[in-house]
Amino acid sequence: MRKETSTNTLNKEQIESMCGMAYTISVLSGRWKLSILGFLLDGGTLRYSELKRKTAGISERMLIAQLKDLEADGLIERKAYPEVPPRVEYKLSKKGKSLETILNLMSAWGEDNKGIRP
């Protein structure tokens, strides 16, 4: 974790505040964030256990961290139910839903270009 007052952190914040693409990349960066957003885009509201199952290979710690990041960035909403056993559901927020076109375009581009080598 970087110090909030480090030059690196301040430079990152400045670039992201001045460049929309840099902000978008910073919000979407992370090995699992795009997959999580894609699953929520396709599935609507998903329980934690469903997300865990769909993101095969992710550790529990990493899934929790990625979900917290997405929630902190306002892309997903988390709803916890006071039940035993606990039930937690996630869905895209309005801000998260606004990424639909971008996510679909990225997916299509990937499908068209994943087998092509320079």
Secondary structure by P-SEA (a helix, b strand, c coil): ccccccaaaaaaaaaaaccaaaaaaaaaccccaaaaaaaaaacccccaaaaaaaaccccaaaaaaaaaaaaaaccbbbbbbccccbbbbbbbcaaaaaaaaaaaaaaaaaaacccccc
